[in-house]
């Protein structure tokens, strides 16, 4: 299973554990129900902004969305990570930092 599907499945799992329907949750997040459906089915990735909003609504750390076990890592992992961070605006860099901090309990 690819990472988009794993992430979508995890978001759906967490959403359902809080008792939200797709309609209610998408309304709270500020996206179309069809967009949430696309995210949960793994057709596309949510933006960092949407992920951050979901985590706040569900009162979970961003890292909770990524607690799945199958991840295909690229051979040039350091370059990929640097490229991802380098190409983000300041707001997204802050979200990436929060995600990493919560994942690794950095001080």
N, C-alpha and C positions, 0 to 999 in steps of 0.2 A: 504494500500500500504506500502511495507517495505521501509526502509531507503535507500537501494541501488537504488531502482526504483525512489524514490523521489529525491535523489541527481542527478541521471542521467537525470531525466526530467528537473531539474533546470539548469544543465549544458547545455543541449540542448537548453533550452529557452534563456539563456544568449548568447550562441554562435549564434543562429539565429538572435537575436536582433542586433548583430554586422554584420550580413550579411555574415558570414562565412559558407561555405559548410563543411561537415564532412571531405572531402578530403583536403581542404585548411587548416582547423584548425588542423587536425591531423599532417599535414606536419609541421606547425609552432610549434606545441608542441613537435614534434619528436617521435610520436608513430604511429603505423599502423592504418589505417582507421578502420580496423576490431576491434582494441582495443577500439577506441573511440566509435564505434557502441555498443560494449559490455558494456562500461561505461554508455552511454546514455540510453540503454535499461534496465539497472539495473541488468545485469548478473554478474557484479563484480564491486568492489570499485576501484577507481583510487588510486595510491600511493600518499603520501603527496607531493612527489617531482613533480609528474604530476599535481596535483591540484595547487601547487604553480606556476608552469610554465603557466598553463591555466590562472590563475589570473593575472599574469604579462602581458601576451599577450592581454587579454581582458581589462586590466587596471581597474580591480575591486578588492576589498578586498576579501580575502578568505571567509569571513563570508557570502558574497553574495550567494555562492553556497549552503549554509545551511539554507537559508531563506525559509523553508517550514514548514508546521504546524504539521504534524503527525509524532511524534517521540515516539517510545516505549522505555521507560526508565527502566533500570534494577532496582531491589529492592536494590541491593548493589552498588548504583551509585558511592559513594566515592571510594570504592575498584576498581571498573571498571576503573574510571578515573586514579587512581594511577597506575594501572597495564598497561594501555595504555601508559602513559607517561614514566614509568620506563623502558619499553621494547623498547624504541626508541633510535636511535643514536643522537648525538648532533645536527646534521643538522635538523632532524625531530623535535627535541625538540624546536628549534628556530622557526620552522614553526608553531608548536602548540602554542607557546607563542604569535606569531604575530596574529594568528587567534583569540585567546582569548582576546588579547589586543584590536583588532579592534572590536570585538563583545561587549566588555564591557567598552570600552574607558578608560582603565587603564592608570595611569600615571607612 
